[in-house]
Amino acid sequence: MSNRPLRYAGKKLRVKPGEVNANGQRLYPYITSPEVIEAVNLAIQLERPLLLKGEPGCGKTRLALAVAHELQLPFEAWYVKSNSRARDGLYIYDAISRLRDAQLVNSRQIIKQEDVERVQDPTTYVKLQPLGRAFNNKQRTVVLIDEIDKADIDFPNDLLLELDELRFVIEETGQKFIAKAPPIIFITSNDEKELPDAFLRRCIFHYVEFPSEKRLIEIINAHFNNPSRQLVNAAINRFIKLRKEMDKYKRDSGKKVSTSELIDWFRVLNSDPEDEVLARLNGQLPYAGVLLKSWDDHIRYLKHSDNRE
């Protein structure tokens, strides 16, 4: 294995439809920016987690997968839920299975010596989870901790030791794990909760800006095979106008249409005859349900559309 320092170049990730990585996770085309590339390389160099914030659907989650693919590194994903605990990303200890097996030993339903020894060994019931597996890998591993703000407010503070010193202890067995190679950790947040200062001090921070019109065109061209230039320009023009209209109502609060929704919307538009779609784009927003996800948004858009007409 090469000892050259890792460096992310932000190469355009172009994949075949349905292509997956070694873990079976689906790969997607990814177009990044110089600012994001700089932030990723700072995190790699300083061995600090990269905390990514930005509008939902702007590509925060897929960045980690794109970095792992370009650098040809293992990838681990930890999708945080509202009831997640910090330990859940490190390991799981199956106490129920151990109790069941101990009862089977006591009732002599397990009698082979090697099976008895397995039951008596508490490490048998430890299963490493994404961050724990990354610590245990001799190769640097890209780890995604997705939507950390979904969890309880104490969750980030409970990870301070692990993120700072790259080590953890399995309480039930006393096993100590020290990272064999520092993982490259990406943490995403949609700003649903404020993150503690002690946690923020341990991170590199980057806000993922919404793509410019030029980058939106690049993103669509990367996701679709030779789409009509006229259709791409018309769709993105209408999409940008919709975002501006939503800005008037929402300003900095509330959900706006996202890049991921643009891709879904264009997939539908691209499946219809081009002349029909171009005509519809000049009228009421076609397939509005792909972009507008609340009744308030439908009402506001229709009201604005009627006024415009």
C-alpha positions in Angstrom: 0.0 0.0 0.0 1.3 3.4 -1.0 2.5 5.8 1.8 1.8 8.9 -0.3 -0.5 11.3 1.6 -4.1 11.0 0.6 -5.6 13.9 -1.4 -9.1 14.2 -2.8 -9.1 15.8 -6.2 -12.9 16.0 -6.6 -12.9 14.0 -9.9 -16.4 13.9 -11.4 -17.9 10.6 -10.2 -19.5 9.0 -13.3 -21.2 5.7 -12.7 -23.4 3.3 -14.7 -27.1 3.1 -13.7 -27.5 0.8 -10.7 -23.7 0.6 -10.0 -22.9 -0.3 -6.4 -19.7 -0.2 -4.3 -18.2 -3.2 -2.4 -20.7 -2.8 0.4 -23.6 -3.0 -2.0 -24.4 0.8 -1.6 -25.6 2.4 -4.8 -23.3 5.0 -6.4 -24.4 8.2 -7.9 -22.7 10.8 -10.1 -21.3 13.6 -8.0 -20.1 17.1 -8.9 -18.3 19.1 -6.2 -16.8 22.5 -5.8 -13.2 23.8 -5.0 -14.4 24.9 -1.6 -15.7 21.4 -0.7 -12.5 19.8 -2.0 -10.4 22.1 0.2 -12.5 21.2 3.3 -12.2 17.5 2.6 -8.4 17.7 2.3 -8.1 19.7 5.5 -10.1 16.9 7.3 -7.8 14.3 5.8 -4.6 16.2 6.7 -5.6 17.2 10.2 -7.4 13.9 11.0 -10.4 15.7 12.2 -14.1 15.0 11.4 -15.6 17.2 8.7 -18.9 18.6 9.8 -21.1 19.4 6.8 -24.1 21.7 7.0 -26.4 22.9 4.2 -29.9 22.7 2.9 -31.4 19.1 2.8 -30.8 17.5 -0.5 -27.7 19.5 -1.5 -25.3 16.5 -1.6 -23.8 16.4 1.9 -24.5 12.7 2.4 -23.2 11.6 -1.0 -19.9 13.4 -0.6 -18.5 10.8 1.7 -19.3 8.0 -0.8 -17.7 10.0 -3.6 -14.5 10.5 -1.6 -14.3 6.8 -0.7 -14.9 5.9 -4.4 -12.2 8.2 -5.7 -9.6 7.3 -3.0 -10.5 3.6 -3.3 -11.0 3.4 0.5 -13.5 1.2 2.5 -16.7 3.0 3.3 -18.9 2.7 6.5 -22.2 4.5 7.0 -23.9 5.2 10.3 -27.4 6.7 9.8 -28.4 8.4 13.0 -32.0 8.0 14.3 -33.8 9.9 17.1 -33.2 7.0 19.5 -29.5 6.4 18.6 -26.9 6.3 21.3 -23.2 7.1 20.7 -22.3 3.5 21.5 -24.5 2.2 18.7 -22.0 3.3 16.1 -19.1 1.6 17.9 -20.4 -1.8 18.9 -23.4 -3.9 19.9 -23.3 -6.3 22.8 -25.9 -9.1 22.5 -26.7 -9.7 26.1 -29.9 -11.6 25.3 -28.1 -14.2 23.2 -25.5 -14.7 25.9 -28.2 -15.2 28.5 -30.0 -17.7 26.2 -26.8 -19.6 25.5 -25.9 -19.7 29.2 -29.3 -21.2 30.0 -28.6 -23.9 27.3 -25.3 -24.7 28.9 -26.8 -25.0 32.3 -29.5 -27.3 31.0 -26.8 -29.3 29.2 -28.3 -28.7 25.8 -24.9 -27.3 24.9 -22.2 -29.8 25.9 -19.3 -29.6 23.4 -16.3 -28.1 25.2 -15.6 -25.6 22.4 -19.2 -24.4 22.4 -19.2 -24.0 26.2 -16.0 -22.0 26.0 -17.5 -19.8 23.3 -20.5 -19.1 25.5 -18.3 -18.3 28.5 -16.3 -15.8 26.4 -18.1 -12.4 26.5 -16.3 -11.2 23.4 -18.3 -13.8 21.4 -21.3 -11.5 21.7 -19.7 -8.3 20.6 -20.4 -7.0 17.1 -18.5 -4.0 15.9 -20.5 -1.3 14.2 -19.5 1.3 11.5 -17.2 3.5 13.5 -15.9 0.5 15.5 -15.1 -1.4 12.2 -13.3 1.7 10.9 -11.1 1.8 14.0 -10.3 -1.9 13.6 -9.4 -1.5 9.9 -5.7 -1.3 9.1 -6.6 0.8 6.1 -8.0 4.3 6.4 -11.8 4.1 6.2 -14.3 6.8 5.1 -17.0 7.0 7.7 -20.3 8.8 7.3 -22.2 9.8 10.4 -25.4 11.1 8.8 -27.8 13.6 10.3 -26.2 13.8 13.8 -28.7 16.5 14.8 -31.5 13.9 14.8 -30.3 12.3 18.0 -30.5 13.5 21.6 -28.6 16.7 22.5 -26.1 14.6 24.6 -25.2 12.4 21.6 -22.4 14.5 20.2 -20.8 15.0 23.6 -20.8 11.2 24.1 -18.5 10.8 21.1 -15.9 13.3 22.2 -13.3 10.8 23.4 -13.8 8.6 20.4 -13.4 11.4 17.9 -10.6 13.2 19.7 -8.4 10.3 20.7 -9.6 7.7 18.2 -10.2 5.0 20.8 -13.0 3.3 22.7 -13.6 0.6 25.3 -16.2 -2.2 25.2 -17.7 -1.9 28.7 -19.0 -5.4 28.9 -15.6 -7.1 28.1 -13.0 -4.5 28.9 -11.6 -4.7 25.3 -9.7 -1.6 24.2 -9.7 -0.5 20.6 -7.3 2.1 19.3 -7.7 3.1 15.7 -5.2 1.2 13.5 -5.5 4.0 10.9 -7.3 7.3 11.4 -10.7 7.2 9.7 -11.8 10.0 7.5 -15.1 11.0 9.1 -17.9 13.0 7.5 -20.7 14.2 9.8 -23.8 15.8 8.3 -26.3 18.1 10.0 -29.5 19.8 8.9 -29.4 22.2 11.8 -32.4 20.7 13.6 -30.5 21.1 16.9 -27.6 23.2 18.0 -24.4 21.1 18.4 -22.3 21.6 21.6 -19.2 23.8 21.5 -17.0 21.0 22.8 -18.0 18.9 19.8 -17.6 21.7 17.3 -14.1 22.4 18.5 -13.1 18.9 17.3 -14.4 19.3 13.8 -13.5 21.0 10.5 -16.7 22.9 9.4 -18.0 23.5 5.9 -21.3 24.9 4.7 -22.3 23.3 1.4 -23.7 26.1 -0.7 -26.6 25.5 -3.0 -25.1 24.9 -6.5 -24.9 27.7 -9.0 -26.8 27.5 -12.3 -23.6 26.3 -14.1 -23.2 23.5 -11.5 -26.8 22.5 -11.7 -26.4 22.0 -15.5 -23.3 19.9 -14.8 -25.2 17.8 -12.3 -28.1 17.1 -14.7 -25.7 16.3 -17.5 -23.8 13.9 -15.2 -27.0 12.1 -14.2 -28.5 11.7 -17.6 -27.2 10.4 -20.9 -26.9 13.2 -23.4 -30.1 15.1 -22.4 -31.4 17.9 -24.7 -29.5 21.1 -24.0 -32.7 23.1 -24.6 -34.7 21.0 -22.2 -31.9 21.1 -19.5 -31.7 24.9 -19.7 -35.5 25.3 -19.7 -35.9 23.0 -16.7 -33.2 24.6 -14.7 -34.4 28.1 -15.5 -37.9 27.2 -14.2 -36.4 25.5 -11.2 -34.3 28.6 -10.3 -37.3 30.8 -10.7 -39.3 28.5 -8.3 -36.5 28.8 -5.7 -36.6 32.6 -6.0 -40.3 32.6 -5.6 -40.0 30.4 -2.5 -37.3 32.7 -1.1 -39.9 35.5 -1.0 -42.1 33.5 1.3 -39.6 31.4 3.3 -36.4 33.5 3.3 -34.0 31.6 5.6 -36.6 29.4 7.1 -38.6 26.5 5.7 -37.8 23.9 3.1 -36.9 25.0 -0.4 -36.6 22.7 -3.4 -33.4 20.8 -3.5 -30.9 19.4 -5.9 -32.1 15.8 -5.3 -35.6 16.9 -6.1 -34.4 18.6 -9.3 -32.9 15.3 -10.4 -36.1 13.5 -9.8 -38.1 16.2 -11.5 -35.9 16.2 -14.6 -36.1 12.4 -14.8 -39.9 12.7 -15.2 -39.6 15.6 -17.7 -37.0 13.8 -19.7 -39.4 10.8 -20.2 -42.0 12.9 -22.0 -41.9 14.3 -25.6 -39.6 17.3 -25.5 -41.9 19.7 -27.3 -44.7 19.0 -24.9 -42.5 19.5 -21.9 -41.1 22.8 -23.2 -44.6 24.0 -23.7 -45.6 23.0 -20.2 -42.6 24.6 -18.6 -43.9 27.9 -20.0 -47.2 27.4 -18.1 -48.2 26.1 -14.7 -45.4 24.1 -13.1 -45.5 20.5 -14.4 -45.4 17.6 -12.0 -45.5 20.0 -9.1 -45.8 17.2 -6.6 -42.2 16.2 -7.2 -40.9 19.6 -6.1 -43.6 21.0 -3.7 -43.9 18.9 -0.6 -46.6 20.7 1.4 -50.1 22.0 0.8 -48.9 25.5 1.8 -46.3 25.4 -0.9 -48.9 24.4 -3.5 -51.2 27.2 -2.4 -48.4 29.8 -2.4 -47.1 28.7 -5.8 -50.6 28.6 -7.4 -51.4 32.0 -5.9 -48.2 33.5 -7.3 -48.7 31.8 -10.6 -52.2 33.2 -10.9 -51.0 36.7 -10.1 -48.3 36.4 -12.7 -50.7 35.3 -15.4 
